[in-house]
Amino acid sequence: MSNSSYEKPDHWSIKAKKEGYPARSVYKLQEIDRKFGLLRKGIRVLDIGAAPGSWSLWVLKRLEGTGYLMAVDLQALAIASAGANFRFIRGDLYDQDLRSELLAAGPYGLVLSDAAPATTGNRVVDQGQSEAIVEAVIDYAEACLGQGGSLVAKIFQGGAEAGLIKRLRTRFTAARGFKPEACRPGSFETYLVATGFRP
Ligand SMILES: C[S@@+](CC[C@H](N)C(=O)[O-])C[C@H]1O[C@@H](n2cnc3c(N)ncnc32)[C@H](O)[C@@H]1O
């Protein structure tokens, strides 16, 4: 973000460091998980935009060695990037070969996306890129979620949310926006949460 105060360590950043998470974003997922009850042992999860790896680390903790986590990002993870039930692939979510590889490891019970474009400072451009990522993530979810599966996707607020929620409601039992308290004050990000996928 262009505002330098944005990067100042706050309560959540300090807590994340103490608890061994590479990013404060973990508390957003924890809050979403508490509210919607998405993670459980044995579930297969696709984590899009996973670096540096806080969400993946939390998912692995919740899986307790069961289920499976497939993670992807343009950047490397700051956590161990493989395990018996975990695989990380470095690449671009728009890449068609990568897409085929990620889909082949499905079906998943949960698709997570905290993916965000590198911000330019131009809010309209940034929102447009964020919206394009969410459209691509919904395409992924529609192609790889099993019956009753769920989706969480970050979006920069800017007016596209209502249309995306409308789209989600055509294939999911419920869909809504949810802004965790751990989002930085003044941040314009929010999350779309959809549950009850109908393949
Ligand atoms: C806010 S970070 C994710 C933080 C992560 N959930 C965590 O808890 O550590 C957003 C990530 O989205 C990734 N990203 C953005 N565009 C992407 C793309 N086209 N393909 C894959 N990853 C992308 C960025 O590289 C960045 O690491």
The ligand as an SDF file (V2000), in Angstrom:
LIG
                    3D

 27 29  0  0  0  0  0  0  0  0999 V2000
   -1.9890  -10.9090    0.9700 C   0  0  0  0  0  0  0  0  0  0  0  0
   -0.8920  -12.0580    0.2100 S   0  0  0  0  0  0  0  0  0  0  0  0
   -1.4980  -13.5910    0.7990 C   0  0  0  0  0  0  0  0  0  0  0  0
   -1.1600  -13.8600    2.2460 C   0  0  0  0  0  0  0  0  0  0  0  0
   -1.3720  -15.3160    2.6430 C   0  0  0  0  0  0  0  0  0  0  0  0
   -2.7900  -15.6570    2.6640 N   0  0  0  0  0  0  0  0  0  0  0  0
   -0.7950  -15.6080    4.0020 C   0  0  0  0  0  0  0  0  0  0  0  0
   -1.5880  -15.7730    4.9360 O   0  0  0  0  0  0  0  0  0  0  0  0
    0.4190  -15.6780    4.1450 O   0  0  0  0  0  0  0  0  0  0  0  0
   -1.4630  -12.0450   -1.4470 C   0  0  0  0  0  0  0  0  0  0  0  0
   -0.6990  -12.9920   -2.3590 C   0  0  0  0  0  0  0  0  0  0  0  0
   -1.3780  -13.1020   -3.6090 O   0  0  0  0  0  0  0  0  0  0  0  0
   -0.3910  -13.4840   -4.5470 C   0  0  0  0  0  0  0  0  0  0  0  0
   -0.8690  -13.3320   -5.9280 N   0  0  0  0  0  0  0  0  0  0  0  0
   -1.2810  -12.1970   -6.5300 C   0  0  0  0  0  0  0  0  0  0  0  0
   -1.5670  -12.4280   -7.8300 N   0  0  0  0  0  0  0  0  0  0  0  0
   -1.3360  -13.7530   -8.0440 C   0  0  0  0  0  0  0  0  0  0  0  0
   -1.4390  -14.5970   -9.1860 C   0  0  0  0  0  0  0  0  0  0  0  0
   -1.8200  -14.0950  -10.3820 N   0  0  0  0  0  0  0  0  0  0  0  0
   -1.1250  -15.8900   -9.0680 N   0  0  0  0  0  0  0  0  0  0  0  0
   -0.7030  -16.3960   -7.8680 C   0  0  0  0  0  0  0  0  0  0  0  0
   -0.5810  -15.6460   -6.7430 N   0  0  0  0  0  0  0  0  0  0  0  0
   -0.8830  -14.3340   -6.8330 C   0  0  0  0  0  0  0  0  0  0  0  0
    0.7660  -12.5520   -4.2220 C   0  0  0  0  0  0  0  0  0  0  0  0
    1.9760  -13.0500   -4.7500 O   0  0  0  0  0  0  0  0  0  0  0  0
    0.7200  -12.5330   -2.6870 C   0  0  0  0  0  0  0  0  0  0  0  0
    1.6620  -13.4150   -2.1300 O   0  0  0  0  0  0  0  0  0  0  0  0
  1  2  1  0
  2  3  1  0
  2 10  1  0
  3  4  1  0
  4  5  1  0
  5  6  1  0
  5  7  1  0
  7  8  2  0
  7  9  1  0
 10 11  1  0
 11 12  1  0
 11 26  1  0
 12 13  1  0
 13 14  1  0
 13 24  1  0
 14 15  1  0
 14 23  1  0
 15 16  2  0
 16 17  1  0
 17 18  1  0
 17 23  2  0
 18 19  1  0
 18 20  2  0
 20 21  1  0
 21 22  2  0
 22 23  1  0
 24 25  1  0
 24 26  1  0
 26 27  1  0
M  CHG  2   2   1   9  -1
M  END
$$$$
